[in-house]
Amino acid sequence: MNNNLSADEASQVQARKNSNLAFAFFCMSKDRARDMEVFYTYCRVLDDIADDPQTSAAEKIRLLNGWKDEIEKIYSGSGGGLSKLGSQLRDTVMRRDVPKKYMLDIIEGVMRDTDPAEFETFADIKKYCYGVASAVGLASIYIFGFKNPKTKEFAEALGYALQFTNILRDAIFDWKEMKRVYIPSCEMRAFGVSPGDFDSPRISENCRALFAMMYFRAKHFFNRARNLMQPEDAKALAPALIMGDIYEKILEKIRARNFEISEKVVKIPKIQKIWLALGAMRRAKKYSKIPPKNFGRAAVLGAGIAGMEAAVNLSLKGFEVDVFEAKAAAGGRISAIEPAGLGRLDNGGHAIMGCYENFLSFLDLIGARRGAFKKPCESMKFLNPDGTSFSYDFPSSRSRFSIFKLPKIEGFGVFSNLLMLAKIKLGLAKALEGETVAEYLSRQNISDEAKSLLWNPFCVSVQNTDPNLACADMFVKSISKSLLKGCRKSALVVNKIPLAEIVCKNAKAYIEACGGSVNLSSRAEAVEIENGAVKSFSVGGKKIGGYDFYVLAFGKKAAAAILPDCPLKAAALQIESSPILNAYFSTNKKLFEGDFVALANSQIHWVFDRTESAAQKYVYSLTISAFDGEFSPAEIKKSIWFELEKYFGKFEIIDFLPSLFRDATILSTCKNERLRPKSRGHFSNAIACGDWIDGGGLPCTIECASATAKISEF
């Protein structure tokens, strides 16, 4: 085979000297830049063979196999029969000790472009990206010069980051111009996207959601590369950092355009590339002074809300994450149920408030809010036992003082209530040590009417604890984080589909899109601690270890069972639980208009309408927090029916299902709140997260679980 460059090939290579990769050569020494130019020419010639629309697939394969033969000759030492480019390449790879494996891996990667078969899984597309990008990076670092073997992991990760950015940027172009899709078919199906959707002049919401996930994946690999940077090699890797910054800028431009991708690919102006290059060179010097991190793989034990969010957060930071969950479905204590006659429902009244900023931002991160929640509440309807009612319309103002516009709620606008809120707002009404909510309200001179209508229900709903036992300090903090942030922050956000499905389906997709796994029916047992660090855990009797970071995202009951003696286990054993009773029922009578109503002076504080639009009957759910009765389904149905008839008049219950969560939350007493362990500080390589963990002043709620799952170490 004669691989001397034709005039046309030479012209193409010269044109590509203005590309992003060639742009990074200027910061190298002349001899290394010359070697990179030879190596880059080799890569481009292979790429041009695969991309040439005038050449048949069989001919492309023949030409690429010819280059395999040429590489074999280069490394055999014979030196005979080489093309001009082959001779130049031999001189480069021999002087720089570039392994033959990477040179052949590049050919194998490019060879995949001659195969019209779709990429079915993430593993398929990752293998392709390894060949056409990561293998290029692995060969390049020999030319750049490196000392630390872990720099190979950096090069591989950066290669994936660049190629996954290319795939996202060129998604529409590749389809319209070449009828190729470099997105796994399983991911296309999961997001409800077909290649034909790329023909549309406007990007669909499903496409946008898919592209957002692809953005997340590319960001995962950029962050992974950053965290794998070795200080002794940082200066030599300045060209790689320049490349990374240019492509990451392209990635962020795609996101800034709300993933409105077209066949006109996103580019970076040359002046901006220069600015990015100078910044990358400065950072290379900075990296050389930063100690390396213990980074790479993470294990998350527990796939509840906290565990799934922690896994997503770690994935974004660049970890390869494996999640282990005892149950057959992710979600932990939150799951979807399908009781006879009632449709598909949440297994509990998992209410979300507008102030759940951590949790809602997590849903936004994984694209899970889209179409999953009902229209934001514009008003709240209150029913009295005598059948009268009134509605409160939330103020349109975003002022945090809008809470003081609530005097329409009977008993709220009295002076003592408003004074207490003003003092809490100014930090002048703190709870005393050991004070209960009942004692605190009495000390603030709150009337019995206001307690009954507002504050006792608020306490029980938020803290799942009777006011006579509930911690007043947590009560005050909860008011500050909800009511005093504005009315909309305290309004309920109602989901249309089970919360576990909203969270877990998307979270699982994002974790797996970065090479992680969610292992269900895999109960973590016997966590082993050595020298203040988590060393291993067992699943099904098999010891599993070797992770760089661990997240202990199991509930306190599991913590007490599987942890060795340590402060975290001691806290789990001592903290008491508080139950919640949920009930689901159907009726042939519509009880109220809207998504939910609040019941005044009742142990049933909220009733939610869970009726599907096409249903022939009406489905409702309700929650009784801090339930202290006997769990007798017949008696529960009778008492709930009797209570609801006070507010809605006579009606018949058709289907009925009660459900008792005995360990729903912690009992929010002052003692138990003090016992709640911190998320960090127990082990050098692990954090604990979950609603029972100290969430920085948050009660035991979904928002607390979300807050503790934020990973700031990396």
N, C-alpha and C positions, 0 to 999 in steps of 0.2 A: 504493500500500500504506500502511495506517495502522498504525504500530508503537507507538502509545501503549500503555503498560503497563496491562493489565487489573488488577483488584484481586487476582486469583489470582496473576498474574505478579509483582506488587509484593510480595505476601506471600512468594513463593518467594525473591525477591531478598533481602528482609529476613532470611529464615531463614538464607540463606547468608552473611550477614555474620559468622556465627560460624565460618565455614570457615577452613581453614588459610591461604588466600591473604588473606582479609580480616583475619585475625589479625595479619598482618605490617604492616598499614598504620599502626599506632599510633606507629611511630618516625619517620614522615615529617612534614614540615611540613604545615600544614592545607590549603594550596592544592594541593600534590601529592597528599595523601591523598584530597582531593575528586575530583581528576582520575582517580586510580586507581579510585575507587569507580564513577565513570561508565564507565570502560573495562571494569571487571570486570563491571558490570551487562550491558554489551553481550555479553561472552563468555558469561555465564550464560544470557542469553536465547537465544543461538544453541544452546547446549548443551541447553537445555530443549526446544527445537523438535525436535532430533534424538532426544532420549530419550523423548519423549511416546509412550506405548504406545497411546494412543487416536487418534493421527493416522496416516494412511496415508503410505507412502513418497512417493507422488506429491505429496501436500500438503506434506510436510516439504520436499521439493525446491523447491516453489513458494515457500514462505515464506523459505527460505534464499536463493533467487535474488532475492527481493524485497529482502533485506538487501544483496546485491551491488549492486543498483540504488541503494539508499540510500547506500552507501559512494561510489559513482561521483558521486552528486549532492553529497555532502559535499566531495569533492576537486575538483569542477568549479568551485566558487566561486559557483555560482548561489544556493545556500542556500534555494531554494524547494521546497515540497512535502515538507519533512522531518518526521518524527515528533518527538514530544517528546524521546525518547531520542536520536534522530538529531541534533537541534539541540544537545543537551548534548554529544554525542560530537564534533560538528563543532568546537565551541569548544575542547574538550580537544586533539584531534589537530592543530588548526591552531596553537595556542599552543605545543605541545610538539614540533612538526615530526615527528610520527609518520608514517613512510612508508606510503602507501596499500597497497603490496605486502603488508605484514604483516597489515593489516586484512582483505584479501581472502584471504590464505593461511589465516587462521583459519577463514573460511567454508568453504574447500575442505577443510580437515581435518575439520570437523564434518560436511560433506556425505558423507564416507566412511562415517559411521555409518548412513546411509540405505541403504547397499549391503550386502546379506547375504553377498556373496562373501567367502571366506576370505582371510586374509593368507597368501600362499604363502612369501615369502622375508623375510629381515631387511630388505632394501631396501624392501619393501612396508610393513612395520610402522613402519620409521623415517620414511618419508614421512608416514604418518598421524600419528605422534608429533610431527613437525615442525609440522604444521598446528595440532593441538589444544593443544600445549604450548610448543614452541620459538618459534613465531611470536608467541605470547602474551608470552613472555619478551623477545623482540626489540622488540616494541612497548612493553613496560613500561619498559625501560631509558631510553627517551626521556622518559618521565614521571619516572622517578627522577632523571635527569640523569647524563650520562656524557661523558667527554672522549676516551678512548682507543678507536680503532676496534676493537682486539682484544677489547674488552668485549662486542662482538657475539658472538664465539666463546664467551665465558663464558655469555652468556644462552642461546645455542642448546644448549650442553652441559647446563646446569642444567635446561632444559626437558625434554630427553630423560631426565635422571635422575628428575625428578618423575613423568613419565608412565610410564616403565618400572616405577617403584615402584608406581604405581597399578595397572598391568596385573597385576603379581604379587599385590598385595594383594587385588584383586578377581577373580582368575582363577576361583574357584569361584562367587562371586556372579554374575558376568557370564554364566556358563553356565547356572546353575540358574534365574536370574530372567529372562534375556533370550535364552538360547540363542546367545550370542555368545562367540567365542574370539578374544582379541587376542594370540595367540601364533602365530608363523609355522608353517604346516603342515609345512614341511621340518624344523623343530626338533622338532615333536611326533613325527614319524616317527623321527627320529634317536634319540630317547630312548624309543621304544616306547610312546608315550602316545596315546590317542585321546580325543576329548571325552567319550565315555561314561565314561571313568575318573573324571571329575569328579563323577559321580553317586554314587560309592561313599561310604559314611559314613567310610571310613578311606582316608587317602592312601597310594597304593602307593609302592613303592621307586622305580619308574620316574618317577612324578610328582615325588617328592622330589628326584630327580636333576635333572629338568628345572627345577624351581623353584630349585635351587641354582645352576644356570647363569644363570637369570634374575636371581637376586640378584647374581651376579658382574657381569652386564651393567649393572645399575643402579649398582652400586658403581663400575664403570669411569667412568660419566658423572659421578657425584658427584666423584670424584677428578680427572677431566678439568676440570670447572668450577673446582675449587679451584686447580689449577695454571695456569689461564688468568686468574685474578683479577689485575687491573691495579691497582697501588697508588694511583694518583691517583683511581680511581673506587670504591675499597673502601668508604668511608664512605657514599657515596650509594647503594650497593647493599646496605645493611644489611637492607632488607625481603626482598631475594632470599636473603640468607644465612639469615634467620629461616625462610623457607619451606624452604630446603634442609635445615636442621637438623631441622625437624619431620618432614619426609618421610624423611630418613635414619634418624631414630630409629624410625620405622615399619618401615623396611627391616630394621634390626637386631633389632627385636622379632620379626619373621617368622623371621629366622635363629635367634634364641634359642629359638623354639618348634619347631625342627627342621623348618621348612617344613610344619608341620601346619596348612594353610590350610583355612578353611571359608567358608560363605556369610556368616558373621558377621565383618565386616571389622575389621581391627586399627585401633584409635584411640589417640590420645594424650590423657591427661587435661589439662584446661585449666591446672592449676597447673604441670604439667611443661612445657607450651608456654611459659608465662611464663618459667620457668627457662631453657629453650632460647633464647628470644628475648634475654634479657639476656646470655647467653653469646655469641650471634651478634653482638650489638652491640659487645661487647668485642673480638671477633676482627676485626671490621671496622676498628677502630682499629689493631690489630696488623698487619693486611694492608697498611694504608696506608704502613707503614714497611719492608716487605719488597720488595726489588728484583724485577722481573718475571723469569720464567724463559724460557729458550729451549725452548719446549715445543710439542708438537703431533703430529708424525708420526715414526715410527721404522722403520728398515729392519734386519732381522735376516738376516745372510748365513750360511746353514746351518741345516738343519732336523733336526739330530741332537737328542739329549736336551737338551744345553745350549741350543741355539738355540730349540727349542720351549718350554722352560721360561722362557727369557729373554723370549720373545714374550708368553707368558701373563702374566708378572710386569709387563711394560711395559703390557699391555692393562689390567691391574688398576689401574695407576697413572694410566690415562687416555689413553695414547697410542693413536693409530690405527697399527697395526703391519702391515707387509708383510714376509712371510718369503720368502726366495729360496733354493731348494734345487736342486742340480745333478741329483740322482737323480729317478726317476719316483715315488718314495714318500718320505714323511718318515721319520725315524728315524736317518739317518746310517749309522753302522756297525752299528746294530741294526736288524734287519728280520725279517720273517716269511718262511719258506721252506716249500715243500710238496713234498719229495722223494718220488718214487714209492715207495709201500708204507709210508711212515713218518708220514703225516698232516701236519698243519700245526704247524710248530715254530719256535722261535727259531733265528736263524742262528748262534748261539753260546751258550755256557754263561754267560749274563749273570746271575751269581749276585748276590743282594741280601742284605745282612746287616741284622740288626735295628738296628744302629747307623747305618744310612743315614738319618739324621734329616732331612736336607735333601731328599733324594729322596722319601722316604715322605710328608713334609709336602706336597710338590708334588703327589703323587698324590691326597692328600686334598683339596687345593685344587680340583682339577679333577674330583673325584668318581670317580677311576679305580681305586681300590682295591676298590670294591664288587664282590664276586664274582669278582675277577680273580686272587686268590691262594688257595693252599690253607690249611688250618687251621694256625695257628702251631705250629711244631715243639715237641713236649713232650720229645723225647729225641733223641739222636744215636747211631746205631749204627756201631760200628767193627768191621771185619773184618780178621783176620790171615791171612797167606798159608797157614797150616796149616789153615785152615777154621774155627778158633775165632773167637768174636766176643763182644763185650759191648756193652751199651748204657749210655749216660749220660743220666739223667733230669735235665733242667734244674731247678734249685732254684725253688720257688715264690716264695721271697723275692725282693724287688726290690733287696735290698742290693747295693751296688756291690762288696762284698767277697765276694760269692757265688762268685767265681772260685776262691777258696781252698778251695772244697769239691770241687775236681776231682781229688783224688788217686786216684780210681778209674781214671783214665786212666793206664795203665802208664808209669812214668818221670816222671809229672808231679809227684807229691807229694814228690819228693826235696827236701831242704833247699835246695840251690842254686837250683832252679827257683822255689820259693816266696820265697826271699830276693830273687832278681832282680825278681820281680813286686812285692814290697813296696817295694823301692828305686825302681822305676819309678813306682809309685803316689805315693811321697813326693818324686819329683823328684831322687833321689839316684843314679840309674843312667843318666845321659845318655851318649850315644854320643860318642866322640872325633871330631874333625874328620877326614874322609876314611876313617873306619873302615867296614869291611864287616860284614855280619851275621855271617859266619863268625868274623871276628876278635872281634866283640863278644861272641858266645856263649862263645867260648873264654876271654875275659877274665872272664866271669861264672862260669866253672867249670861250665858246663852239660855234662852227660854226653852221650856219643855217642848213647845210646839215646833221650834226650829230644829231642835235635836231630832224629834220624831220624823219630821218631813224631809230633812236634808242631811244633817250631820251623822246621825246614826246609820242611815243607809249608805252614805258615802264611806264611812269607816268600814262597814261590813263588806261592801263591794270591793273596796281597794285592798283592805288588809285581811279579809276573810276571818275576822276575829270580832267577838262581841266587844262593844265599846267599854264595858266594865273590865275587860282584860287587855284590850289593845293598847299598844305603846303609843303614847301621845306624841313623842318625838317623830315617829314615822308618819303619824297623822298630819302633823304640821308640814313636814317635808313633802308629803304627797299633795297637799293643798298648794304649796309653792310651785310644784312642778306641773300642776294641771290647771286648776281654777284660776290661779293668779298669772297664768301665761295667756289668758284670753279664753273666751267662751269656746271657741272652736277647738282649742287644745283639750278641753274637757269633754268634748262631744264624742259619742261612740261612733266608731267606724265599722260598718256592718259588712261582712263578707258574703258573697253570693255562693261560693263553693266551699267545701270543707277546708279549713285553714291548713291542715297537714298537706293537702294536695297543692295548695297555693305555694307553700314553702318548699316541700320536699322534692317535688318533681323538678322544679327549676334548679334547686340547689344541687341535686344529684347530677343533673345534666352539666352544670358548670364544673363540678368537681371532676367528673369523668372526662370532660373536654380538655382538662389539663393533665390527663394521665393518672388521676387518682382513682380510688375505688370506694364503693359503699357496700360493705359486707354485712348482709342481714342474717338473722338467725345465728349470729356469732357472738355469743355472750363472753365478755371479757371477765376473766377471773384471776385471782391470785396475783395482784400487782406486786412486783418485786422492787424494793428500794435498796440502793447501795450507795453509801457515801453521799447521802442527801440528794440523790438523783434517781429518777425512774429508770430502771434497767430493763425490765421486761414485763409482760403480762401473759396470761394463758388464755387460749380459746379452744374448747373441747379437749383439754388436757395437753395441748401442744403449746410449748413456750414460744413466744414471739417477742423479738427485741431488735436492736440495731437501729432504732429511730433516733433522729437528732432532737426531736421535740415531741412532747406528749400533751394532749389536752384531756383532762379528766372531766368529762361532761355527763357523768351519770348522776342520778338523784342521790339524796342523802341516804336512802335505804340501801342502795347498791354500794355507796361509799363505805357504809358501816360494815358491809358484808365482805368486800373484796380487798380493801386496803389493809396493810399491816398496821400495827399500832403507830399512830402519829397524831398530831393535833387535828388534822383534817378529819380523821376517823372519829376522834373523841368528840368533835363538834357534831358530827352526823349522828352519833349515838345519843347526844343530849338534847338536841333540838326537837321540840314536839311538833306534831302535825295537826292540821285543821282540815276537816272534810268539806266537800261541796256536793250538794245534791242537784243533779240535772234531771229534767223531765221533758219528754217529747210527747206530743199528743196531736191528734187530728180531730177536726169537727166539721160538720156540714154548714156551720154558721161562721161568717166572717166576723171576727171579734172587734177589729179596729182597722183604721186606715193608717198607712205608713209602715215603716220597717219595724218599729218597736214602740212600746209605751212604757212609762214609768208609773208604778203603782204606789200611791201615797199611803203611809200608815199600814204597810203590809210586809210580812217577811219575804214575800216575793217582790223583788224590787223592779225587775225588768221582764217583759214578755216580748219575744222576737217572733216576727212572722217569717217562717221558713217555707212558705208556699211557692211551688214552681208555677210559672204562668199558665202552663197547660194542664195543671192538676184539676181533678174533679172534686177535691176536698181541700180544706185549709189545714196547714201544718204549722205548729207553733213549738217553740222551745222556751224554757224558763230555767232560772238558776236560783237556788236557795243557798246562799253562802253561809259558812259557819253552821252547817246543819248539825243539830244536836239530838235528833230523834232516833227512833228505831227504824231500821230499814225494812219496812213491810210494804211491798208494792201495792197491796190492796188498800191499806190504810193511807198511804201516801196519795194514791189516786183520789180517794174520797176527800181528804183534807184539802188538796189542791183544787179539786172541782168545787168544793164548797167555798173556798176563798175567792176563786175567780168569778163565781156567780155574783158576788157582791159588786164587782166592777163591770161585768159584761152582761148581766142578766142570765136568764135560763139558756142553756145550750147543752148539747149532747157530746160527750167524748166518744169517738169511734175507736181509735187506736191509742194505746198509752204505753210508754216505756220509761221507767225511772232508772237512773244510774247514779251510784254513789261512789265518789272518789274519796276514800278515807285519808289518803295522804296527798290531797290536792295541793296544799301549800303548807308553809310553816305556820304555826300558831304565833301571831305577831305580838307576843308579850315583850315587855322590856328585857326580860331575861333572855328570851330566844333571839331577839334582835342583837343583843350583845354577843351572843354565841356564834352568830353567822360568820364563817371564816372569810378571810380575804381571798381574792382570786390568785394572787401571787405570793411568793415567799415561802411556800411549803417545800418546793423542790427546785433545784437549779435549772432543770430542763423541762419544766412542766408548769401548766397553770390549771386551776380548777374553774369551771364555769357552770352556770345553771341558775335557776330562779332562787334557790336556797342560799346561794353565795352572796356575800355582801356586795351590793351593786352601787355603792356610793350614795346611799340615801334613798334607794328605790325599794318599794315593797316587793314581796315575792310574787312577781308577775312575769308575763312574757317579755315585757320591756326590760326587766332586770336580767332575765336570761340572755337577752340580746346584748345588753350593755357589758356583761361579763365576758362575752365571746369576742370582744374587740381585742385584737392581738397587736400590741404596740412594740414588742421586743425587736422586730426585724424591719 
